[in-house]
């Protein structure tokens, strides 16, 4: 890329990235705190990715997604996942018309730009398989016909980490299709005071529709042009390969903790999300800080821990932190 092209790209990024700040500011009218969560959701839109939100009840996971859906001028459906949910409840089915003698498709709630999969781990394997096709292939199959999904399609799922009764652990193949797994934490004392004052009134704040899907699709095209140096690509590769073969990268003790390392999808996700992070920072190039800032959310759900790690109380975040500390950045 020449200096002239780089300068032009920089100008385009500076003018186009304004919408992201507007989304975050408008969401702040309803959502108190949770800045990282909001930023990760915007990053996912820029990366054409899906997000899994994990947190205790009452931390505004569902409210955050519904608020963003109200801000974006796109179609939105909420699906409450339950143990008796069927694949047809998700993707749709065919209905027989006795007058014509033909079957006509009735599309399900998956046919929307934004899909909230609330308590996703409460649905059985058949439903997860139907969702897997939608997330991975951007299409669904009803009877013998395959239907493409919206060009702006994102699954935003929630799950409760402590209530395990009546839940089904998500398969690794499905977890791998989530760009991010974001942990939602408690608000600070001051933030919770603001929530108390804001939500105890009779009228809950409303947000405006301020962003169209076309704006985000155009921003995606800009993100793909953001420069990522070959040394940074090597850094991303070394991070992922160190999770697969820790001993070969001088991390012998981590070999006891990792049963299965990150997939090639993690490599692509790190690079894509790093470019989007640079876009939010209004830069036309990626820095090591961009990679490090999103590494936990990209990698934590792609690691399969050993029984030894679980026995020692080692979680995925600890392993990612060790990777970042021991794999040298350029």
SULLIN-V899752 format. One record per residue. N is the residue number from 1. RES is the residue in one small letter. NEAR is the number of other ideal C-beta (glycine too) atoms within 8 Angstrom. Layout:
N,RES,NEAR ; N,RES,NEAR
This chain:
1,x,5 ; 2,x,5 ; 3,x,5 ; 4,x,6 ; 5,x,8 ; 6,x,12 ; 7,x,8 ; 8,x,8 ; 9,x,13 ; 10,x,10 ; 11,x,8 ; 12,x,9 ; 13,x,14 ; 14,x,8 ; 15,x,7 ; 16,x,11 ; 17,x,12 ; 18,x,7 ; 19,x,12 ; 20,x,12 ; 21,x,8 ; 22,x,10 ; 23,x,15 ; 24,x,12 ; 25,x,8 ; 26,x,11 ; 27,x,14 ; 28,x,9 ; 29,x,8 ; 30,x,10 ; 31,x,11 ; 32,x,11 ; 33,x,7 ; 34,x,12 ; 35,x,7 ; 36,x,7 ; 37,x,11 ; 38,x,15 ; 39,x,10 ; 40,x,13 ; 41,x,13 ; 42,x,12 ; 43,x,16 ; 44,x,14 ; 45,x,11 ; 46,x,14 ; 47,x,13 ; 48,x,6 ; 49,x,13 ; 50,x,12 ; 51,x,16 ; 52,x,15 ; 53,x,14 ; 54,x,11 ; 55,x,11 ; 56,x,9 ; 57,x,5 ; 58,x,4 ; 59,x,11 ; 60,x,10 ; 61,x,10 ; 62,x,10 ; 63,x,9 ; 64,x,15 ; 65,x,14 ; 66,x,11 ; 67,x,12 ; 68,x,13 ; 69,x,11 ; 70,x,9 ; 71,x,13 ; 72,x,16 ; 73,x,6 ; 74,x,12 ; 75,x,7 ; 76,x,12 ; 77,x,11 ; 78,x,10 ; 79,x,13 ; 80,x,6 ; 81,x,12 ; 82,x,8 ; 83,x,7 ; 84,x,4 ; 85,x,12 ; 86,x,8 ; 87,x,9 ; 88,x,8 ; 89,x,9 ; 90,x,14 ; 91,x,13 ; 92,x,12 ; 93,x,10 ; 94,x,9 ; 95,x,8 ; 96,x,6 ; 97,x,9 ; 98,x,5 ; 99,x,4 ; 100,x,5 ; 101,x,5 ; 102,x,6 ; 103,x,8 ; 104,x,7 ; 105,x,12 ; 106,x,8 ; 107,x,9 ; 108,x,12 ; 109,x,10 ; 110,x,16 ; 111,x,11 ; 112,x,12 ; 113,x,11 ; 114,x,14 ; 115,x,14 ; 116,x,15 ; 117,x,12 ; 118,x,11 ; 119,x,11 ; 120,x,13 ; 121,x,11 ; 122,x,11 ; 123,x,11 ; 124,x,8 ; 125,x,7 ; 126,x,8 ; 127,x,14 ; 128,x,13 ; 129,x,9 ; 130,x,13 ; 131,x,14 ; 132,x,11 ; 133,x,11 ; 134,x,15 ; 135,x,11 ; 136,x,7 ; 137,x,6 ; 138,x,7 ; 139,x,10 ; 140,x,14 ; 141,x,10 ; 142,x,11 ; 143,x,8 ; 144,x,3 ; 145,x,7 ; 146,x,6 ; 147,x,11 ; 148,x,5 ; 149,x,10 ; 150,x,9 ; 151,x,5 ; 152,x,10 ; 153,x,11 ; 154,x,13 ; 155,x,11 ; 156,x,14 ; 157,x,13 ; 158,x,16 ; 159,x,12 ; 160,x,12 ; 161,x,6 ; 162,x,5 ; 163,x,6 ; 164,x,4 ; 165,x,4 ; 166,x,4 ; 167,x,10 ; 168,x,9 ; 169,x,5 ; 170,x,11 ; 171,x,8 ; 172,x,8 ; 173,x,7 ; 174,x,12 ; 175,x,12 ; 176,x,11 ; 177,x,10 ; 178,x,14 ; 179,x,12 ; 180,x,14 ; 181,x,11 ; 182,x,12 ; 183,x,8 ; 184,x,12 ; 185,x,6 ; 186,x,6 ; 187,x,10 ; 188,x,7 ; 189,x,5 ; 190,x,6 ; 191,x,10 ; 192,x,11 ; 193,x,8 ; 194,x,9 ; 195,x,10 ; 196,x,8 ; 197,x,8 ; 198,x,9 ; 199,x,7 ; 200,x,5 ; 201,x,7 ; 202,x,2 ; 203,x,4 ; 204,x,6 ; 205,x,7 ; 206,x,7 ; 207,x,11 ; 208,x,6 ; 209,x,8 ; 210,x,8 ; 211,x,11 ; 212,x,8 ; 213,x,11 ; 214,x,6 ; 215,x,10 ; 216,x,14 ; 217,x,10 ; 218,x,9 ; 219,x,14 ; 220,x,11 ; 221,x,8 ; 222,x,13 ; 223,x,13 ; 224,x,7 ; 225,x,8 ; 226,x,15 ; 227,x,9 ; 228,x,10 ; 229,x,9 ; 230,x,5 ; 231,x,7 ; 232,x,14 ; 233,x,10 ; 234,x,9 ; 235,x,14 ; 236,x,13 ; 237,x,9 ; 238,x,10 ; 239,x,15 ; 240,x,14 ; 241,x,11 ; 242,x,13 ; 243,x,15 ; 244,x,9 ; 245,x,8 ; 246,x,13 ; 247,x,8 ; 248,x,6 ; 249,x,11 ; 250,x,6 ; 251,x,12 ; 252,x,7 ; 253,x,7 ; 254,x,11 ; 255,x,9 ; 256,x,7 ; 257,x,12 ; 258,x,15 ; 259,x,5 ; 260,x,6 ; 261,x,10 ; 262,x,10 ; 263,x,7 ; 264,x,6 ; 265,x,9 ; 266,x,14 ; 267,x,11 ; 268,x,8 ; 269,x,12 ; 270,x,16 ; 271,x,11 ; 272,x,12 ; 273,x,16 ; 274,x,15 ; 275,x,14 ; 276,x,12 ; 277,x,13 ; 278,x,14 ; 279,x,16 ; 280,x,12 ; 281,x,7 ; 282,x,7 ; 283,x,11 ; 284,x,10 ; 285,x,10 ; 286,x,14 ; 287,x,9 ; 288,x,9 ; 289,x,6 ; 290,x,13 ; 291,x,16 ; 292,x,9 ; 293,x,7 ; 294,x,15 ; 295,x,13 ; 296,x,9 ; 297,x,11 ; 298,x,13 ; 299,x,16 ; 300,x,12 ; 301,x,10 ; 302,x,12 ; 303,x,14 ; 304,x,7 ; 305,x,12 ; 306,x,10 ; 307,x,5 ; 308,x,8 ; 309,x,13 ; 310,x,9 ; 311,x,6 ; 312,x,7 ; 313,x,5 ; 314,x,9 ; 315,x,8 ; 316,x,10 ; 317,x,9 ; 318,x,8 ; 319,x,16 ; 320,x,13 ; 321,x,9 ; 322,x,10 ; 323,x,15 ; 324,x,10 ; 325,x,6 ; 326,x,10 ; 327,x,11 ; 328,x,5 ; 329,x,7 ; 330,x,8
